[in-house]
Amino acid sequence: SALPHILSISVLYVDAEAVQSRLDAHGFAVGSGSACASRSGQPSHVLAAVGGLTSGNLRIGLPPGLEDGVADLFVDTLVAVVAEVREQMGTQDL
């Protein structure tokens, strides 16, 4: 069943856990990894089977009544955090 308040995104050339930690430091709690990933730390066999990205995945839950300004702030923060993580990992030019 579809869950309209859950957003799953994949970000290339980043460590999802690093993005998750930095977003948390900015007051945004997100999950890393796909919803169908195993607890063993292995990539999702479901995503791999359908040709999806198996790394850099973030899960974002949107609470009811979220104000537009909060969503805009989150997007701006996510863009900045991804740029920081890519810079740190040396993947900013990929």
C-alpha positions in Angstrom: 0.0 0.0 0.0 1.2 3.5 -0.7 2.1 5.8 2.1 1.8 9.4 0.9 3.6 10.9 3.8 6.8 8.8 3.3 9.3 10.0 0.7 12.3 7.9 -0.3 15.2 9.5 -2.2 18.5 8.3 -3.5 21.5 10.6 -3.5 24.5 9.7 -5.7 28.1 9.8 -4.5 27.3 10.2 -0.8 27.3 8.1 2.4 23.6 8.1 3.5 24.6 7.8 7.1 26.8 10.9 6.9 23.9 12.9 5.4 21.6 11.5 8.0 23.9 12.6 10.9 24.3 16.1 9.5 20.6 16.5 8.9 20.0 15.4 12.5 22.5 18.1 13.7 20.3 20.6 11.8 17.2 19.3 13.6 15.9 17.1 10.8 15.4 13.4 11.6 15.5 11.1 8.6 16.2 7.4 8.1 19.0 6.0 5.9 18.9 2.9 3.8 15.9 1.6 2.0 12.8 0.4 3.7 13.5 -3.1 2.3 17.1 -3.3 3.4 18.2 -6.2 5.6 19.4 -5.6 9.1 22.7 -7.2 8.2 23.9 -4.0 6.5 23.7 -5.6 3.1 22.2 -3.6 0.2 18.5 -4.2 -0.5 18.1 -7.3 -2.6 14.8 -5.8 -3.8 16.3 -2.6 -5.1 19.1 -4.5 -6.7 16.7 -6.9 -8.4 14.8 -4.0 -10.0 17.9 -2.1 -11.0 17.5 0.6 -8.3 20.2 2.4 -6.4 21.4 0.4 -3.4 23.3 3.1 -1.6 22.7 6.8 -0.7 19.1 6.1 0.2 17.2 8.3 2.6 13.6 7.9 4.0 11.8 11.1 4.9 8.6 11.1 6.9 6.4 14.1 6.5 4.1 14.8 9.5 0.5 16.0 9.0 0.2 19.8 8.9 3.8 20.4 7.9 4.2 24.1 7.2 5.5 25.1 3.7 8.4 27.0 5.3 9.7 23.9 7.0 9.7 21.9 3.8 11.6 24.7 2.0 14.1 24.9 4.9 14.6 21.1 4.7 15.3 21.1 1.0 17.8 24.0 1.3 19.5 22.2 4.2 19.6 18.8 2.3 21.2 20.5 -0.7 23.9 22.1 1.5 24.5 18.9 3.5 24.9 16.8 0.4 27.4 19.3 -1.0 29.3 19.1 2.3 29.4 15.3 2.3 30.4 15.1 -1.3 33.2 17.6 -0.6 34.4 15.6 2.3 34.3 12.4 0.3 36.0 13.9 -2.7 33.0 13.2 -4.9 31.9 16.8 -5.5 32.9 16.8 -9.2 31.2 13.5 -10.2 
